[in-house]
Every structure is written in C-alpha cells, then in structure tokens.
C-alpha cells in the first residue's frame, strides 16, 4: 500500500509540475510578445524623435540664417541706393 500511495503522490506532483510548466511557458510567450511590442513601439518613438530633432535643427538654422539674409539684403539695398546716388550725380 505504501508503494502505491507514493506512486499516486508522485503522479499528483508530476501533474502539478506539468501544469506549472505549461503556465510558465504561456507566461514566457506572453512576456516575449510584450517585449516585441515594446521594442516596436520604442523604434517608432525613436524614429519620431529623430525626425522631430531634424525638424527643429532645420528651424534653428532657418531662424539663424533668415535675419542674416535680411540684414544683408537691407544693407545691399542701402548700398545700391548710395551707389546710384553717387554715380548719377
């Protein structure tokens, strides 16, 4: 009777461990899917961030260069006016 009882207990333990193993495999698959989803989301966010950074850099350059161009254009117009005045007299 003892041997049969030990066998039943070991069978119950085996079934319990088998279920636990199946649950852990399921959790592992779920975690792997979540990790992949997070990695995909990270790539999208990183790409968006880099695009926005490029846009900001472009705007900074434009905002830096436009006043210089405007100042140069204004000075050129003033110089042209002065040149015309000098040589038309």
Protein Blocks (a to p, Z undefined) as FASTA:
>chain_A
ZZmmmmmmmmmmmmmmmmmmmmmmmmmmmmmmmmmmmmmmmmmmmmmmmmmmmmmmmmmm
mmmmmmmmmmmmmmmmmmmmmmmmmmmZZ
